[in-house]
Amino acid sequence: METKIKELFAAILNVDADAINDSATPSSIDRWDSMQHLFLVSGFEEEFSIDIDPEEAVDMYKDFATFKKIVLSKL
């Protein structure tokens, strides 16, 4: 499941999946800005049929590890 999360994350941002790791942050991935983050959250909600609270969405903007952790907690 972690691979699928990473691949979807990379696909939505249109970046190479190899560029994504747990320490990846918006400052280390140019395409991960606040607008793209909204696309990420909604894309994951749609793909996995989950609901992400606004507070969680803010936390997910910290780094990929946090993003992944919150998605996994919803599955």
Rosetta constraint file for C-alpha pairs under 8 A:
AtomPair CA 1 CA 5 HARMONIC 6.27 0.50
AtomPair CA 2 CA 6 HARMONIC 6.18 0.50
AtomPair CA 2 CA 68 HARMONIC 7.45 0.50
AtomPair CA 3 CA 7 HARMONIC 6.07 0.50
AtomPair CA 4 CA 8 HARMONIC 6.08 0.50
AtomPair CA 5 CA 9 HARMONIC 6.02 0.50
AtomPair CA 5 CA 68 HARMONIC 6.95 0.50
AtomPair CA 6 CA 10 HARMONIC 6.15 0.50
AtomPair CA 6 CA 17 HARMONIC 6.55 0.50
AtomPair CA 6 CA 20 HARMONIC 6.83 0.50
AtomPair CA 7 CA 11 HARMONIC 6.04 0.50
AtomPair CA 7 CA 17 HARMONIC 5.85 0.50
AtomPair CA 8 CA 12 HARMONIC 6.08 0.50
AtomPair CA 8 CA 44 HARMONIC 7.90 0.50
AtomPair CA 9 CA 13 HARMONIC 6.35 0.50
AtomPair CA 9 CA 17 HARMONIC 7.93 0.50
AtomPair CA 9 CA 40 HARMONIC 6.73 0.50
AtomPair CA 10 CA 14 HARMONIC 5.70 0.50
AtomPair CA 10 CA 15 HARMONIC 5.07 0.50
AtomPair CA 10 CA 16 HARMONIC 6.03 0.50
AtomPair CA 10 CA 17 HARMONIC 5.09 0.50
AtomPair CA 10 CA 20 HARMONIC 7.08 0.50
AtomPair CA 11 CA 15 HARMONIC 6.48 0.50
AtomPair CA 11 CA 16 HARMONIC 7.86 0.50
AtomPair CA 11 CA 17 HARMONIC 7.75 0.50
AtomPair CA 12 CA 39 HARMONIC 7.34 0.50
AtomPair CA 12 CA 40 HARMONIC 6.33 0.50
AtomPair CA 12 CA 43 HARMONIC 7.52 0.50
AtomPair CA 13 CA 31 HARMONIC 6.12 0.50
AtomPair CA 13 CA 32 HARMONIC 6.71 0.50
AtomPair CA 13 CA 36 HARMONIC 6.87 0.50
AtomPair CA 13 CA 40 HARMONIC 7.59 0.50
AtomPair CA 14 CA 31 HARMONIC 7.87 0.50
AtomPair CA 15 CA 19 HARMONIC 7.15 0.50
AtomPair CA 15 CA 31 HARMONIC 7.73 0.50
AtomPair CA 16 CA 20 HARMONIC 7.47 0.50
AtomPair CA 19 CA 24 HARMONIC 7.87 0.50
AtomPair CA 19 CA 29 HARMONIC 7.92 0.50
AtomPair CA 20 CA 24 HARMONIC 5.94 0.50
AtomPair CA 20 CA 64 HARMONIC 7.47 0.50
AtomPair CA 21 CA 64 HARMONIC 6.64 0.50
AtomPair CA 21 CA 65 HARMONIC 7.55 0.50
AtomPair CA 22 CA 63 HARMONIC 6.94 0.50
AtomPair CA 22 CA 64 HARMONIC 5.03 0.50
AtomPair CA 22 CA 65 HARMONIC 4.29 0.50
AtomPair CA 22 CA 66 HARMONIC 7.97 0.50
AtomPair CA 23 CA 63 HARMONIC 6.18 0.50
AtomPair CA 23 CA 64 HARMONIC 6.31 0.50
AtomPair CA 23 CA 65 HARMONIC 6.51 0.50
AtomPair CA 24 CA 28 HARMONIC 5.97 0.50
AtomPair CA 24 CA 29 HARMONIC 6.90 0.50
AtomPair CA 24 CA 63 HARMONIC 5.57 0.50
AtomPair CA 24 CA 64 HARMONIC 5.43 0.50
AtomPair CA 24 CA 65 HARMONIC 7.74 0.50
AtomPair CA 25 CA 29 HARMONIC 6.30 0.50
AtomPair CA 25 CA 32 HARMONIC 7.85 0.50
AtomPair CA 25 CA 61 HARMONIC 7.61 0.50
AtomPair CA 25 CA 62 HARMONIC 6.32 0.50
AtomPair CA 25 CA 63 HARMONIC 4.37 0.50
AtomPair CA 25 CA 64 HARMONIC 6.32 0.50
AtomPair CA 26 CA 30 HARMONIC 6.75 0.50
AtomPair CA 26 CA 31 HARMONIC 7.72 0.50
AtomPair CA 26 CA 32 HARMONIC 4.93 0.50
AtomPair CA 26 CA 33 HARMONIC 6.13 0.50
AtomPair CA 26 CA 61 HARMONIC 7.07 0.50
AtomPair CA 26 CA 62 HARMONIC 7.39 0.50
AtomPair CA 26 CA 63 HARMONIC 6.95 0.50
AtomPair CA 27 CA 32 HARMONIC 7.66 0.50
AtomPair CA 31 CA 36 HARMONIC 7.06 0.50
AtomPair CA 32 CA 36 HARMONIC 5.64 0.50
AtomPair CA 32 CA 37 HARMONIC 6.23 0.50
AtomPair CA 33 CA 37 HARMONIC 6.02 0.50
AtomPair CA 34 CA 38 HARMONIC 6.60 0.50
AtomPair CA 35 CA 39 HARMONIC 6.75 0.50
AtomPair CA 36 CA 40 HARMONIC 6.18 0.50
AtomPair CA 37 CA 41 HARMONIC 6.21 0.50
AtomPair CA 37 CA 61 HARMONIC 7.01 0.50
AtomPair CA 38 CA 42 HARMONIC 6.18 0.50
AtomPair CA 39 CA 43 HARMONIC 5.79 0.50
AtomPair CA 40 CA 44 HARMONIC 6.14 0.50
AtomPair CA 41 CA 45 HARMONIC 6.17 0.50
AtomPair CA 41 CA 52 HARMONIC 7.41 0.50
AtomPair CA 41 CA 57 HARMONIC 6.78 0.50
AtomPair CA 42 CA 46 HARMONIC 6.13 0.50
AtomPair CA 43 CA 47 HARMONIC 6.02 0.50
AtomPair CA 44 CA 48 HARMONIC 5.88 0.50
AtomPair CA 44 CA 49 HARMONIC 7.72 0.50
AtomPair CA 44 CA 50 HARMONIC 7.47 0.50
AtomPair CA 44 CA 71 HARMONIC 7.77 0.50
AtomPair CA 45 CA 49 HARMONIC 5.29 0.50
AtomPair CA 45 CA 50 HARMONIC 4.71 0.50
AtomPair CA 45 CA 51 HARMONIC 5.78 0.50
AtomPair CA 45 CA 52 HARMONIC 6.87 0.50
AtomPair CA 46 CA 50 HARMONIC 7.00 0.50
AtomPair CA 48 CA 75 HARMONIC 7.56 0.50
AtomPair CA 50 CA 74 HARMONIC 6.31 0.50
AtomPair CA 50 CA 75 HARMONIC 7.37 0.50
AtomPair CA 51 CA 74 HARMONIC 7.67 0.50
AtomPair CA 52 CA 56 HARMONIC 6.21 0.50
AtomPair CA 52 CA 57 HARMONIC 6.41 0.50
AtomPair CA 53 CA 57 HARMONIC 6.24 0.50
AtomPair CA 54 CA 58 HARMONIC 6.37 0.50
AtomPair CA 55 CA 59 HARMONIC 6.41 0.50
AtomPair CA 56 CA 60 HARMONIC 6.09 0.50
AtomPair CA 56 CA 70 HARMONIC 7.25 0.50
AtomPair CA 57 CA 61 HARMONIC 6.73 0.50
AtomPair CA 58 CA 62 HARMONIC 7.64 0.50
AtomPair CA 59 CA 66 HARMONIC 7.06 0.50
AtomPair CA 59 CA 67 HARMONIC 7.54 0.50
AtomPair CA 60 CA 64 HARMONIC 7.31 0.50
AtomPair CA 60 CA 66 HARMONIC 5.45 0.50
AtomPair CA 60 CA 67 HARMONIC 4.26 0.50
AtomPair CA 60 CA 68 HARMONIC 7.99 0.50
AtomPair CA 60 CA 70 HARMONIC 7.20 0.50
AtomPair CA 61 CA 66 HARMONIC 7.90 0.50
AtomPair CA 61 CA 67 HARMONIC 6.98 0.50
AtomPair CA 62 CA 66 HARMONIC 6.64 0.50
AtomPair CA 62 CA 67 HARMONIC 7.60 0.50
AtomPair CA 63 CA 67 HARMONIC 6.32 0.50
AtomPair CA 64 CA 68 HARMONIC 5.96 0.50
AtomPair CA 65 CA 69 HARMONIC 6.07 0.50
AtomPair CA 66 CA 70 HARMONIC 6.22 0.50
AtomPair CA 67 CA 71 HARMONIC 6.37 0.50
AtomPair CA 68 CA 72 HARMONIC 6.05 0.50
AtomPair CA 69 CA 73 HARMONIC 6.17 0.50
AtomPair CA 70 CA 74 HARMONIC 6.57 0.50
AtomPair CA 71 CA 75 HARMONIC 6.75 0.50
